[in-house]
């Protein structure tokens, strides 16, 4: 699976977050504005780029930008250690979105995290594995992440809905320090606003055979990038540092777009941190 953001996307987000003009970024990078535009559109450097100066201006780590320019990708993650976890990717127009289904091996009780564009692959997994959908967790309310919610709720009206939306019914709102059990699995939530005001991260632990924790992170963080922030980007980055990158290095990170990654990978390779 390709990265959600190529080098140019990362630079464009960096400029937006830092409030830096294209002219100033081009000057720092020792590029023409036309060359910077090409870089941001394609992700391909049109020649030598002064990454140290550009990274300093944008608040991005220069060495990590260079690694991204050199083709960095997170190491492929096998879900063999998390046998009851599935990533479901659905297509909508020109882009795809990930949602996640997990379940307890003994009880067959299942939880869905976001819905993606289509319910049919979710229903297929539930039926093939003899599962009972008990919970639907929403990482944020952007349309691509909840497009199939109505269809899912129509088929499973008793499944409990969870979200960080402040205007959600009281019984559906995430609460600080709340946890619930799905069989032997333990699910907690962390507020991670930034890309979306109602952004939430869900942390799942107590996996069989002591597999590392799993964090369902929505669009808060991607492999090698982060979600676009139109408000206080510095505050959003601090939320990611304290609520996601503070987790143990082996923690599996499951983003809303792009490939699976880990806390260790993002600490070492994400240019925003």
C-alpha positions in Angstrom: 0.0 0.0 0.0 1.3 3.4 -1.0 2.0 6.1 1.6 -1.0 8.5 2.1 1.4 11.5 1.6 4.4 11.7 -0.7 7.2 14.2 -0.1 5.4 17.0 -1.8 2.2 16.5 0.3 4.4 16.6 3.4 6.0 19.9 2.3 2.7 21.4 1.4 1.2 20.5 4.8 4.4 21.8 6.5 4.0 25.1 4.7 0.3 25.3 5.6 1.0 24.5 9.3 3.9 26.9 9.5 2.2 29.7 7.5 5.1 29.9 5.0 4.6 31.2 1.5 5.6 29.2 -1.6 8.1 31.9 -2.4 9.8 31.7 1.0 9.9 27.9 0.9 11.3 27.9 -2.6 14.1 30.3 -1.6 15.0 28.2 1.4 15.1 25.0 -0.7 17.1 26.8 -3.4 14.5 26.1 -6.0 12.4 28.2 -8.3 8.7 28.6 -7.4 7.8 26.6 -10.4 10.2 23.8 -9.3 8.7 23.8 -5.8 5.2 23.6 -7.3 6.2 20.5 -9.3 7.8 19.0 -6.2 4.7 19.5 -4.2 2.4 18.1 -6.9 4.4 15.1 -7.8 6.6 14.3 -4.8 9.6 14.1 -7.1 12.6 16.4 -6.3 13.5 18.3 -9.6 17.1 18.3 -8.6 19.1 19.2 -5.5 17.0 20.4 -2.6 18.4 22.2 0.4 16.5 20.0 2.9 18.3 21.4 6.0 17.2 25.0 5.3 13.7 24.0 4.1 13.2 21.7 7.1 14.2 24.4 9.5 11.8 26.9 7.9 8.9 24.5 7.9 9.6 22.9 11.3 10.2 19.5 9.6 13.1 17.1 10.3 15.6 17.5 7.4 17.1 14.0 7.6 13.6 12.5 7.6 12.6 14.6 4.6 15.7 13.3 2.8 14.7 9.7 3.7 11.2 10.3 2.4 12.7 11.7 -0.8 14.8 8.5 -1.1 11.8 6.3 -1.0 11.3 5.5 2.7 8.4 3.2 3.6 7.5 1.7 6.9 8.5 -1.9 7.3 5.7 -4.2 6.1 3.5 -5.3 9.1 2.1 -8.8 9.2 -1.2 -9.2 11.2 -0.3 -12.7 12.2 0.3 -11.6 15.8 -3.2 -10.0 15.8 -5.1 -12.9 14.3 -8.5 -11.3 15.2 -7.8 -7.9 13.5 -8.6 -7.0 9.9 -7.8 -3.8 7.9 -10.6 -3.1 5.4 -9.9 -0.7 2.5 -12.7 0.7 0.4 -12.5 3.1 -2.6 -14.5 6.3 -3.0 -13.8 8.3 -6.1 -10.1 9.0 -6.4 -9.0 7.8 -3.0 -9.3 5.0 -0.5 -10.0 4.8 3.2 -9.2 2.2 5.9 -11.5 0.9 8.6 -10.8 -1.9 11.0 -12.7 -4.9 12.4 -11.5 -6.8 15.5 -13.1 -9.5 17.6 -12.6 -11.7 20.7 -11.6 -15.2 19.7 -13.8 -16.9 22.4 -17.0 -14.9 22.4 -17.0 -13.9 18.7 -18.0 -10.4 19.8 -16.7 -7.8 17.4 -16.0 -4.1 17.2 -15.7 -1.9 14.1 -13.6 1.2 13.9 -14.9 3.6 11.3 -17.0 2.3 8.3 -15.2 3.4 5.1 -17.2 3.9 2.0 -18.9 0.5 1.7 -20.6 -1.9 4.2 -20.4 -5.0 2.1 -16.9 -6.1 2.9 -17.6 -5.6 6.6 -20.7 -7.7 6.4 -18.8 -10.4 4.6 -16.1 -10.6 7.3 -18.7 -10.7 10.1 -20.6 -13.4 8.4 -17.6 -15.5 7.3 -16.2 -15.5 10.9 -19.5 -16.0 12.7 -19.2 -12.6 14.6 -21.6 -10.5 16.6 -21.1 -6.7 16.0 -21.4 -5.1 19.5 -19.6 -1.8 19.0 -18.9 0.8 16.3 -16.1 3.3 17.2 -15.7 6.5 15.1 -12.3 8.2 15.0 -13.8 11.4 13.5 -16.9 12.4 11.6 -15.4 13.2 8.2 -17.6 11.7 5.5 -15.2 9.1 4.2 -15.0 7.5 7.6 -18.7 7.3 8.3 -20.1 6.9 4.8 -21.5 3.4 5.5 -22.7 4.1 9.0 -26.4 4.2 8.2 -26.3 0.8 6.4 -24.3 -0.8 9.3 -26.7 0.6 11.9 -29.7 -0.6 10.0 -28.4 -4.2 10.0 -27.0 -4.0 13.6 -29.3 -1.6 15.4 -28.2 -2.8 18.8 -24.5 -2.2 18.2 -23.3 0.6 20.5 -21.9 3.7 18.8 -18.9 5.6 20.3 -17.5 8.9 19.2 -15.7 12.1 20.3 -18.4 14.4 18.8 -19.5 16.8 21.5 -23.0 16.9 20.0 -23.5 13.1 20.0 -26.1 11.7 22.4 -24.7 11.4 25.9 -24.6 7.6 25.8 -22.5 7.7 22.6 -19.8 10.1 23.7 -16.4 9.0 24.6 -15.5 9.7 28.3 -12.1 10.3 29.7 -10.6 7.2 31.4 -13.5 5.1 30.1 -12.7 1.5 29.1 -14.7 -1.5 28.0 -14.0 -5.1 27.5 -14.7 -7.1 24.3 -14.2 -10.5 25.6 -10.6 -10.5 26.9 -9.7 -7.4 24.9 -9.6 -4.0 26.6 -10.5 -0.8 24.7 -9.8 2.7 25.9 -10.0 6.1 24.1 -7.8 9.1 23.9 -8.9 12.5 22.6 -6.7 13.5 19.6 -8.2 16.7 18.1 -6.3 18.5 15.4 -7.2 17.2 12.0 -10.7 17.0 13.3 -12.2 18.6 16.4 -13.8 15.3 17.4 -10.6 13.3 16.6 -10.3 10.2 18.8 -7.7 7.4 19.1 -8.7 4.0 20.4 -6.2 1.8 22.1 -6.7 -2.0 22.3 -4.8 -4.2 24.6 -4.8 -7.7 26.2 -4.2 -9.5 22.9 -3.6 -13.2 22.9 0.1 -14.3 23.3 1.0 -10.8 24.5 0.9 -9.1 21.1 1.6 -5.4 21.3 -1.2 -2.9 21.8 -3.0 -1.6 18.7 -4.0 2.1 18.3 -6.7 3.0 15.8 -5.7 6.6 14.9 -7.9 7.8 12.1 -6.4 10.7 10.2 -4.5 12.1 13.2 -1.3 10.5 12.0 -0.2 8.7 8.9 2.9 6.7 8.0 5.5 9.4 7.4 3.0 12.3 7.8 0.0 13.6 9.7 -3.5 14.8 8.9 -3.9 18.4 7.6 -4.7 20.9 10.3 -6.4 24.2 9.5 -6.2 25.4 13.1 -3.4 25.3 15.7 -1.0 22.8 14.1 1.5 23.1 16.9 -1.1 22.0 19.4 -2.1 19.1 17.1 1.5 17.9 16.9 1.8 18.1 20.7 -1.4 16.0 21.0 0.2 13.4 18.7 3.4 13.4 20.8 1.7 13.0 24.1 -1.2 10.7 23.1 0.2 8.5 20.4 4.0 8.7 20.1 4.3 8.2 23.9 3.0 4.7 23.5 5.4 1.8 23.6 7.6 1.5 20.4 6.1 -1.8 19.2 2.5 -0.4 19.3 0.7 -1.0 16.0 -0.7 2.1 14.5 -3.7 1.7 12.2 -4.4 5.0 10.2 -7.4 6.0 8.2 -5.3 6.1 5.0 -2.1 4.5 3.9 -0.2 1.5 5.3 0.1 0.2 8.9 3.0 1.5 10.9 4.3 1.5 14.4 5.2 4.0 17.1 8.9 3.2 16.6 8.7 3.8 12.8 7.0 7.2 13.3 9.4 8.3 16.0 12.3 7.5 13.8 11.0 8.5 10.3 8.1 11.0 10.5 9.3 14.4 9.4 6.8 16.2 11.6 8.4 14.8 14.7 
